[in-house]
Amino acid sequence: MIRNPAGPIWNNAPVTTTDNRTLVESFWSALYDRDWDRIATFFGPESEYTDVPSPADDIAIGPDQIVARLRLGIEPISAYEHDQLLMVADGDAVVTEHTETWHWKTGEVVTLPFVSVHIVRDGTIVRWWDYWDLQTLLGAAPAWWIEHIMVGWKDQ
């Protein structure tokens, strides 16, 4: 199969479970590099992303909204590390158990355990839902960062 290295498949070859896993691995690489332009290439106009602890209607749709939502929380942190614990792919679904350790410029640090579920169709992530504990994040985050994210990604 021929794959555009920046994102979706551009021919009609069948997509395999291995292809979907490889795509999600590439997505994680782009995310942890904070390569916002590359991140956008993994999503189509109808793709959705949400953090499950957020309100049920707080879903980013399409590459622009998804990147805006990510940038709101991640851009202000000074560093973060990713530790992938497990990745399972089955058909269109890729599930990743992982942790992110966030560092703020004011010295606060938190390690957040995640389970991320991606649904991939034709080389595009069409659904990404992150499951994690909001209280773990809020208990460690500095007040200035919480005030920043309360503005919301839709208002950026």
WOQUIBEL-V702344 format. One record per backbone hydrogen bond with DSSP energy under -0.5 kcal/mol. NH is the residue of the N-H (numbers start at 1). CO is the residue of the C=O. E is the energy in kcal/mol with one decimal. If there is no record, write none. Layout:
BEGIN
<<NH;CO;E> <NH;CO;E>>
END
This chain:
BEGIN
<<4;8;-1.0> <5;3;-0.5> <7;4;-2.2> <8;41;-0.9> <10;2;-0.8> <20;16;-2.0> <21;17;-2.3> <22;18;-2.6> <23;19;-2.4> <24;20;-2.1> <25;21;-2.5> <26;22;-2.3> <27;23;-2.3> <28;24;-2.6> <29;25;-1.9> <30;26;-2.2> <31;27;-2.7> <32;28;-2.7> <33;29;-1.1> <34;31;-1.2> <35;30;-2.4> <36;34;-1.4> <39;35;-2.8> <40;36;-1.8> <41;37;-0.8> <41;38;-0.9> <42;39;-1.7> <43;40;-1.5> <44;125;-0.6> <47;44;-1.3> <48;126;-1.6> <49;60;-2.1> <50;128;-1.9> <52;50;-0.6> <52;130;-3.0> <54;51;-2.3> <58;55;-2.3> <59;57;-1.5> <60;49;-2.7> <62;47;-2.9> <65;61;-0.6> <66;62;-2.4> <67;63;-2.6> <68;64;-2.2> <69;65;-2.6> <70;66;-2.3> <71;67;-2.8> <72;68;-1.8> <73;69;-1.1> <74;70;-2.7> <75;71;-1.5> <77;74;-1.3> <78;103;-1.7> <79;103;-1.5> <81;101;-1.9> <83;99;-2.6> <85;83;-0.5> <85;97;-2.6> <86;97;-2.0> <88;95;-2.7> <90;93;-2.9> <93;90;-2.1> <94;118;-2.6> <95;88;-3.2> <96;116;-2.6> <97;86;-2.9> <98;96;-0.5> <98;114;-2.1> <99;83;-2.0> <100;112;-2.0> <101;81;-2.3> <102;100;-0.6> <102;110;-2.9> <103;79;-2.6> <104;108;-2.5> <107;104;-2.2> <110;102;-1.9> <112;100;-3.4> <112;110;-0.6> <113;111;-0.6> <114;98;-3.4> <115;131;-1.8> <116;96;-2.9> <117;129;-2.7> <118;94;-2.8> <118;116;-0.5> <119;127;-2.6> <120;92;-2.9> <120;118;-0.5> <121;124;-2.7> <124;121;-1.4> <125;42;-3.0> <126;119;-2.8> <126;124;-0.7> <127;119;-1.4> <128;48;-2.2> <129;117;-2.3> <130;50;-2.4> <131;115;-3.0> <132;130;-0.5> <134;132;-0.7> <137;133;-1.2> <138;134;-2.8> <139;135;-2.2> <140;136;-0.6> <140;137;-1.2> <141;137;-2.3> <145;142;-0.6> <146;142;-1.9> <147;143;-2.5> <148;144;-1.7> <149;145;-2.6> <150;146;-1.7> <151;147;-0.6> <151;148;-1.0> <152;149;-1.0> <155;152;-0.7> <156;153;-1.1>>
END
